[in-house]
Amino acid sequence: MKRPWIRSFSLLVCLILAGCGATATPTTLPITSTIDANAGAASGTVTLWFHSGQGAERDALNATLQAFAAKNSAIKIEAIELPEGAYNDQVNAAALAGELPCLLDFDGPFVYNYAWSGYLQPLDSLIAAEVKADFLPSIIQQGTYNGKLYSLGQFDSGLGFYANKALLEKAGVRIPTLAQPWTRAELDQALSKLKANGLQYPLELKMNYGRGEWFSYGFSPFLQSFGGDLIDRSNYQKASGTLNGAASVEAMQWFQSLFTNGYVNPKPAGDTDFAEGKAALSWVGHWAYPDYAKALGADLLVLPAADLGKGAKTGMGSWNWGITSKCANPAAAAEVLSFIVSPEEVLRMSDANGAVPARTSAIAKSTLFGDGAPLNIYVQQLTNGVAVPRPITPAYPVITSAFAEAVDNIVAGADVQTELDKAAQKIDADIEDNQGYPVK
């Protein structure tokens, strides 16, 4: 049986990624010394790059690739794992060097920049209509740019409050529902009560993740729940007036108050405060569920996003797959992609990382996300208008970088209006420099 394998690419890293300071992450898959990113693609080899996510995700993908190899001996997969932190920089460097693989995984909102830049080819003619119809609308929305589908993922995502039921009951805090989420006043009051009950930092915001995509994914829903946003979505041509408008400023002043009031630790030593009962609430996504369920058992609650004034809002979208424009064997790549996003493999990944299965047929079979299951609230948020996609524009890499920098400075005590003004100016300058990102 042919087995998929991960190739050592240290020479490739030295050639095109040295400026990123990135290094390859060791894996448990077999290794060879091939470094040509498109070697053998025309003869049935599909090169594949993926990010180094959680260990459980890597194990699930490994199992998926080996299952494919067991059933498809004519196609050989060569897989490379890249560090997640500098992944976008590495993709851009590889594109400039003409070294992109056939199959590429990437965080959802980057698809628009990749498609606009010509890195990806449309999937519409490669994916059967009945397969496409089985995906959540949010997955299709995430992968579509300029009317063409460029990516598909195994899972979608969402945010919510994980809660310690015993600590909430002790403090007399109401358990919210999707129909009646916490209001801003209730959330503030809950945090005050929890702190008064002896919790030094009652809310965990995963600040240990550091500046990066988490800041945009995790915290832009607060802007949106206040009525603000990262950019004017009417035409995606300007952030000024929206990102630094009154609603967004109010949202980030409230966000800053979470730290000044002592509700959130700005520099946690690690990632275990909620699991260890040191915090009563954790605002985070699906990936935390497996560890939290193991730590808290029956005391774990999964609660909806709060309504901070203009409706409850949560993030959506996640890592997904696309076929690059330079792939010499797109038919083989499409066969691998179709297997990766098959219902069985979608469920394998969802069971591993606690993510929302991307396909409705998989959700129906999921013990985590089906009707009445512990994480079904994420499905409801995705299908009931609570989830908001990150901005659908090629300007997204600059948007997320500018906002993450603003968040970092705001947490450190900087003036909110000043930081949002600077972020909006950076975004507007990028859009202007690219002539408004005209559709190609």
LINCORDA-V23077 format. One record per backbone hydrogen bond with DSSP energy under -1.0 kcal/mol. NH is the residue of the N-H (numbers start at 0). CO is the residue of the C=O. If there is no record, write none. Layout:
NH/CO ; NH/CO
//
This chain:
4/76 ; 5/29 ; 6/78 ; 7/31 ; 12/8 ; 13/9 ; 14/10 ; 15/11 ; 16/12 ; 19/16 ; 38/35 ; 40/37 ; 42/39 ; 43/40 ; 44/39 ; 45/75 ; 47/77 ; 48/102 ; 49/79 ; 51/81 ; 52/50 ; 57/53 ; 58/54 ; 59/55 ; 60/56 ; 61/57 ; 62/58 ; 63/59 ; 64/60 ; 65/61 ; 66/62 ; 67/63 ; 68/64 ; 69/65 ; 71/67 ; 74/71 ; 75/43 ; 77/45 ; 78/4 ; 79/47 ; 81/49 ; 86/83 ; 89/85 ; 90/86 ; 91/87 ; 92/88 ; 93/89 ; 94/90 ; 95/91 ; 96/92 ; 97/94 ; 98/93 ; 102/46 ; 103/321 ; 104/48 ; 105/319 ; 109/106 ; 110/107 ; 113/109 ; 114/110 ; 115/111 ; 116/112 ; 117/114 ; 118/113 ; 120/322 ; 122/148 ; 125/122 ; 126/122 ; 131/127 ; 132/128 ; 133/130 ; 134/131 ; 135/357 ; 139/135 ; 140/136 ; 141/137 ; 142/138 ; 144/147 ; 147/144 ; 149/142 ; 151/320 ; 155/355 ; 159/283 ; 160/302 ; 161/281 ; 162/300 ; 163/279 ; 164/298 ; 167/163 ; 168/164 ; 169/165 ; 170/166 ; 172/167 ; 176/179 ; 186/182 ; 187/183 ; 188/184 ; 189/185 ; 190/186 ; 191/187 ; 192/188 ; 193/189 ; 194/190 ; 195/191 ; 196/192 ; 197/194 ; 198/193 ; 202/262 ; 203/280 ; 208/205 ; 209/206 ; 214/211 ; 216/212 ; 217/213 ; 218/214 ; 219/215 ; 221/218 ; 223/219 ; 224/220 ; 225/221 ; 227/222 ; 231/237 ; 235/231 ; 241/238 ; 242/238 ; 244/241 ; 248/244 ; 249/245 ; 250/246 ; 251/247 ; 252/248 ; 253/249 ; 254/250 ; 255/251 ; 256/252 ; 257/253 ; 258/255 ; 259/255 ; 260/256 ; 261/258 ; 262/257 ; 263/257 ; 275/271 ; 276/273 ; 277/272 ; 278/272 ; 279/201 ; 280/201 ; 281/161 ; 282/203 ; 283/159 ; 287/284 ; 288/285 ; 291/287 ; 292/288 ; 293/289 ; 294/290 ; 295/291 ; 296/292 ; 298/295 ; 299/296 ; 300/162 ; 302/160 ; 306/181 ; 309/224 ; 313/385 ; 319/105 ; 320/151 ; 321/103 ; 323/101 ; 324/118 ; 326/323 ; 332/328 ; 333/329 ; 334/330 ; 335/331 ; 336/332 ; 337/333 ; 338/334 ; 339/335 ; 340/336 ; 341/338 ; 345/341 ; 346/342 ; 347/343 ; 348/344 ; 349/345 ; 350/346 ; 351/347 ; 352/348 ; 353/349 ; 355/155 ; 357/153 ; 359/133 ; 362/358 ; 363/359 ; 365/362 ; 369/365 ; 372/369 ; 374/367 ; 375/372 ; 377/374 ; 379/375 ; 380/376 ; 381/377 ; 382/378 ; 383/379 ; 385/380 ; 386/380 ; 387/313 ; 392/390 ; 395/392 ; 398/394 ; 399/395 ; 400/396 ; 401/397 ; 402/398 ; 403/399 ; 404/400 ; 405/401 ; 406/402 ; 407/403 ; 408/404 ; 409/405 ; 410/406 ; 411/407 ; 412/409 ; 413/408 ; 418/414 ; 419/415 ; 420/416 ; 421/417 ; 422/418 ; 423/419 ; 424/420 ; 425/421 ; 426/422 ; 427/423 ; 428/424 ; 429/425 ; 430/426 ; 431/427 ; 432/428 ; 433/429 ; 434/431 ; 435/430 ; 436/433
//
